[in-house]
Amino acid sequence: MKARMEPQKASPSAYQAMMGLEMFVSKSSKLEPSLLELVKMRVSQINGCAYCLDMHSKDARAKGESEQRLYALNAWRETPFFTDREQAALAWAEALTLVSVDHVPDAVYEHAKQHFSEEELVNLTLAVIAINGWNRIAISFRMVPGEYQPVVRKAENK
C-alpha cells in the first residue's frame, strides 16, 4: 500500500492552516481530551478513514481510554458505557458528519444544548469539522495506516 502523495509536503501552508484548527480544538476548546478522541473515532468510523481510526484509537488508548468503549463506539446508543455528555457529543458529531441526511435535527441540537455551553457547542462543531477535513485528506491521498505512534509526554516533575 502506498500513499498517493504527502499533502503536508505538497502544500505546507494549507497543512499548517488545518493544523491551526486542530491545535485550537486540542488546546483551547475547553473540551475533554477523552471526549474529543471519541468524536474523532466515531466520525472516522462513519467516513471509513482507516488512517484516522488507527491514529485516534492509539491516541485514545494512550490517554487512558478503555478497549471496551473503543470496541463499542460504533454501537454507542446500545451500551451503558458512555456518559450523557458523551452521548450528546456523539449524536452531534454524527448529525454534522451526515448533514445531508437530516440537516442536524432540532432534537439533536436540543440534546446537545443540555450538555454543552454555547461556546463548547461551537468548539465541538469545530472539532467535528476538523476531523471530517482530516478524514477527507487521508482518504483522498490514501494515507497509509499503521505507522503512526502517539506522542508520549513525560510527566512534569513538581
C-alpha positions as CSV (number, residue, x, y, z in Angstrom):
1,M,0.0,0.0,0.0
2,K,1.4,3.4,-1.0
3,A,0.1,6.9,-0.4
4,R,-0.8,8.9,-3.5
5,M,1.1,11.9,-2.1
6,E,2.1,13.6,1.1
7,P,-0.2,16.6,1.3
8,Q,1.8,18.3,4.1
9,K,4.8,18.4,1.6
10,A,2.7,19.3,-1.4
11,S,1.1,22.3,0.3
12,P,2.7,23.2,3.6
13,S,0.7,26.4,4.1
14,A,-2.6,24.5,3.6
15,Y,-1.5,21.8,6.0
16,Q,-0.5,24.5,8.6
17,A,-3.9,26.0,8.3
18,M,-5.5,22.7,9.1
19,M,-3.0,22.2,12.0
20,G,-4.1,25.6,13.3
21,L,-7.7,24.4,13.6
22,E,-6.5,21.2,15.2
23,M,-4.4,23.0,17.7
24,F,-7.3,25.2,18.7
25,V,-9.5,22.2,19.2
26,S,-7.0,20.2,21.2
27,K,-5.5,23.1,23.3
28,S,-8.1,25.8,23.6
29,S,-11.6,24.4,23.0
30,K,-12.1,23.6,26.7
31,L,-13.4,20.1,25.7
32,E,-12.2,17.0,27.4
33,P,-9.4,15.1,25.5
34,S,-11.3,11.8,26.0
35,L,-14.4,13.3,24.5
36,L,-12.5,14.7,21.6
37,E,-10.9,11.3,20.9
38,L,-14.3,9.6,20.9
39,V,-15.7,12.1,18.5
40,K,-12.7,11.7,16.2
41,M,-13.0,7.9,16.3
42,R,-16.8,8.0,15.6
43,V,-16.6,10.4,12.7
44,S,-13.7,8.4,11.3
45,Q,-15.8,5.2,11.5
46,I,-18.7,6.9,9.6
47,N,-16.3,8.2,6.9
48,G,-14.4,4.9,6.7
49,C,-11.0,6.5,7.3
50,A,-8.6,3.7,8.2
51,Y,-5.7,6.1,8.8
52,C,-7.6,8.3,11.3
53,L,-9.1,5.2,13.0
54,D,-5.6,3.8,13.5
55,M,-4.3,7.2,14.8
56,H,-7.1,8.1,17.1
57,S,-7.5,4.6,18.6
58,K,-3.9,4.8,19.5
59,D,-4.2,8.3,20.9
60,A,-7.3,7.3,22.8
61,R,-5.6,4.3,24.4
62,A,-2.5,6.5,25.2
63,K,-4.9,8.9,27.1
64,G,-6.4,6.0,29.1
65,E,-9.5,5.1,27.0
66,S,-10.8,1.5,27.6
67,E,-10.8,-1.2,25.0
68,Q,-14.4,-1.9,25.8
69,R,-15.6,1.7,25.0
70,L,-13.5,1.8,21.8
71,Y,-14.9,-1.6,20.6
72,A,-18.5,-0.5,21.4
73,L,-18.2,3.0,19.9
74,N,-19.9,2.1,16.7
75,A,-23.0,1.0,18.7
76,W,-22.8,3.6,21.4
77,R,-26.6,4.0,21.6
78,E,-27.0,0.4,22.7
79,T,-24.4,0.4,25.5
80,P,-24.3,1.9,29.1
81,F,-20.6,2.8,28.6
82,F,-20.9,6.4,27.6
83,T,-22.0,9.4,29.7
84,D,-24.9,11.6,28.8
85,R,-22.5,14.3,27.7
86,E,-20.5,11.9,25.5
87,Q,-23.8,10.6,24.0
88,A,-24.8,14.2,23.2
89,A,-21.4,14.8,21.6
90,L,-21.6,11.6,19.6
91,A,-25.1,12.4,18.3
92,W,-24.0,15.9,17.4
93,A,-20.9,14.6,15.6
94,E,-22.9,12.0,13.6
95,A,-25.6,14.6,12.6
96,L,-22.9,17.1,11.4
97,T,-21.0,14.4,9.6
98,L,-24.1,13.2,7.9
99,V,-25.5,16.7,7.4
100,S,-27.1,15.9,4.0
101,V,-29.3,13.2,5.6
102,D,-31.3,15.2,8.1
103,H,-29.7,18.7,8.3
104,V,-28.9,18.3,12.0
105,P,-32.4,17.7,13.6
106,D,-33.7,20.1,16.2
107,A,-33.8,17.2,18.7
108,V,-30.1,16.6,18.4
109,Y,-29.4,20.3,18.8
110,E,-31.6,20.5,21.9
111,H,-30.0,17.4,23.4
112,A,-26.5,18.9,22.8
113,K,-27.6,22.2,24.4
114,Q,-28.4,20.4,27.6
115,H,-24.8,19.2,28.0
116,F,-22.7,21.9,26.4
117,S,-22.5,25.7,26.8
118,E,-22.8,27.7,23.6
119,E,-19.0,28.1,23.5
120,E,-18.5,24.4,23.9
121,L,-21.0,23.6,21.2
122,V,-19.3,25.9,18.8
123,N,-16.0,24.3,19.7
124,L,-17.4,20.8,19.4
125,T,-18.7,21.7,16.0
126,L,-15.2,22.9,15.0
127,A,-13.8,19.6,16.3
128,V,-16.2,17.7,14.0
129,I,-15.3,19.9,11.1
130,A,-11.6,19.3,11.7
131,I,-11.8,15.5,11.8
132,N,-14.1,15.5,8.8
133,G,-11.4,17.5,7.0
134,W,-8.6,15.2,8.1
135,N,-10.6,12.2,7.0
136,R,-11.1,13.7,3.6
137,I,-7.4,14.4,3.3
138,A,-6.3,11.0,4.5
139,I,-8.8,9.1,2.3
140,S,-8.2,11.2,-0.8
141,F,-4.5,10.8,-0.7
142,R,-4.6,7.2,0.6
143,M,-2.5,7.9,3.7
144,V,-1.3,4.5,4.9
145,P,-2.5,3.4,8.4
146,G,-0.3,1.5,10.8
147,E,2.9,3.5,11.3
148,Y,1.5,6.3,13.5
149,Q,2.6,6.3,17.1
150,P,1.2,8.6,19.7
151,V,3.5,11.1,21.4
152,V,4.1,10.0,24.9
153,R,4.6,13.1,27.1
154,K,6.7,12.6,30.2
155,A,5.0,13.7,33.4
156,E,6.4,17.0,34.7
157,N,8.4,17.0,37.9
158,K,6.7,19.0,40.5
